[in-house]
Amino acid sequence: MGVILGWIGSVCFAACGLPQAAQCMRQGHANGLSPLFLALWSGGEVCYVSAVLLEFGWVWWMIVNYFVNILCLLVICRYRLWPTRD
């Protein structure tokens, strides 16, 4: 049961950044997002993956969540730092 709940939580958490990343790509910018939000999200991701690796080792479904979130975060930061439109 714990693994199923873990999968559900991981998928939900990984999916959180997808709509925002897609919106940034459509709009060509991420001007509405606070740099503090992006910094806190980045710090949270680093802490998350560190905790998973230290506590459980390589748990692939948790690490997949991390990589999806990092990909979304990179897309959003790209459009925040180098917008194609304003």
N, C-alpha and C positions, 0 to 999 in steps of 0.2 A: 504494500500500500504506500509506503514511504517513497518508493521509486516512482510510482505513478503520480503522486502529488508533486514530487520533484520535477518530473517531466512537464506537468501542467504549469507549474510555477516558472520553470525555465522558458517555456515557449511564450507564456504571457509577458514575462520580463523582457525577453529578446524582441518581442513584437512591439514593445512600447516606443522604441526609437524609429521604427520603420516609417510611420506616417509623417513624422517631422522631417526625416531625411528626404522623403519623396517630395514634400512640400518645398523644401529648400531647393531641390533640383528643379522643380517646376517654376518657382519664382526667380531663381537665379541668385538668391541671397538668403541670409539668415539674420537680417538686421533686427528682427523683433526678439531675438534670444539674448538674454543677459550673459555677458562673459563670466559672471560669477556662477551662473547655472552650469555652463559648460565646464568650468574649472571644478566645481563640486562633482559633477557627473564623472569627469575624468578621474578624480581622486577616489570616488566610490568604486569605479571599475578596477583600479589598481588594488585597492583594499579587498575587493570581492575575490579577484582571482588569487591574490596572495593567501587569503583565508581558506579558500577551497583547496589550493595546493598544499598548504601546511596542515590542514585538518584531515583531508580525505585523500590526498594524492591526486593523480590524474583521473578525474571522473569525467568522462567524455561529454555527457549531456550537460554538465555544468560549464565545461569549457566552451562548448558550442554556443551557449548563451553569452558568454563573455566575448567571443569573437564577433557575434552578430552585433552586440552592443558597441563594440569598438569600431566596427565598420560603419555603423550609423553615426557614431560620434565623429569619426574622421570626415564623413561626407558633410555633416553639419558644420564642423569647424572649417572645412575648406571653403564653404559658401559664406561663412562668417568673416573669414580673413581675406578671401579673394572673391568677392561677389562678381557675377557676370552682368547683373542688372541691379538697379536700385529701386 
